[in-house]
């Protein structure tokens, strides 16, 4: 596609800035692009700090933003995402657009008190989002 | 997970909630099929309360015994050694466990603190309840955790020669002889008031846990001679060492899906590095630098 763009560029007559920006609009990425956002929660807010000893606060993070049409290259999305985007745009708008969701996570170590008063340290998988994708 | 047929534009009928369970609207867990509800019971407390989405504050509904303060101090120290400030498990080499349980002996056995002075024998009857250990938590190592508190801070270093013998209390099974285990070790006190001593009893406990015992009942004899015979140190003012009944520490490998499996992340990191080289997208750093966990495939 880079080759085709270069050819188009050569063929295109000297255009005023207005047409150029129009031309490049097809490649622009949404302002509100799909990305990782910070969110810090403390277990006392959930009233769980009586039995969760550590950590007292933790940042699960979350993914939010729009998914552009050309998702493959930028978000590591599977081909299906582009197909679903095509279905949404061309065939059936009731089929949802691809969503901005976590793609990779980090684990979290948690120290808790059990009902019988024993104490348990456990490492939980997938507790912190570290990367987003569109799918 | 259930799938819905969306052929063409007409919508198939949606998934109907089970009519007979009107209570299920109140409690999301009751909407789960029977098998999943049994799985729900196995979930660790944190995931139980997450799947309830806090609809019932789990902690207020479940009566809770307060843990022993010494045990709590020990586990907080273990947490600091095992996780970063943000709570992410540190990448320890050879750290195969992803769960550590500290059990304090149950109180009905009626033993309090006792002083161990100059070669006293400290024998105690311990009953540990293993109900909280799930079927997917496999024992890697077990330790009797003793905490020695000296009545006064020790001015100089001091050595104890100790001997510990454990015998299982199980009158029900006459057939197999009760398991016993004994070992000798020396205990060296530096200038400190408190000392943790971890005595490995894995070989003693492994056969008991393997038979899925829910209660471990053991008699523990603990003898310590103060002063080191070789150096024949004479103690002007003998120090009282308070010996509290030990806690039982279980290092476990939880193979459930929700638990973090360190060895999986090694494999995953190798795959993402390969994928990164192929695609080399702007978001994917080719060096695979993911903060702390950047052990290239080679080191692993």
Interface residues (C-beta under 8 A of the other chain):
Chain A: X46 X47 X48 X50 X51 X52 X53 X54 X55 X58 X59 X73 X74 X75 X76 X92 X94 X95 X104 X106 X107 X108 X109 X110 X111 X112 X113 X114 X115 X116 X117 X118 X119 X120 X121 X122 X123 X124 X125 X128 X130 X131
Chain B: X6 X9 X44 X45 X46 X47 X49 X54 X57 X59 X60 X62 X63 X64 X65 X66 X67 X68 X71 X72 X75 X76 X78 X79 X82 X83 X86 X87 X88 X89 X98 X99 X100 X101 X102 X103 X104 X129 X131 X132 X254 X257 X258 X259 X260 X261 X262 X265 X272 X275 X279 X281 X282 X283 X284 X290 X293
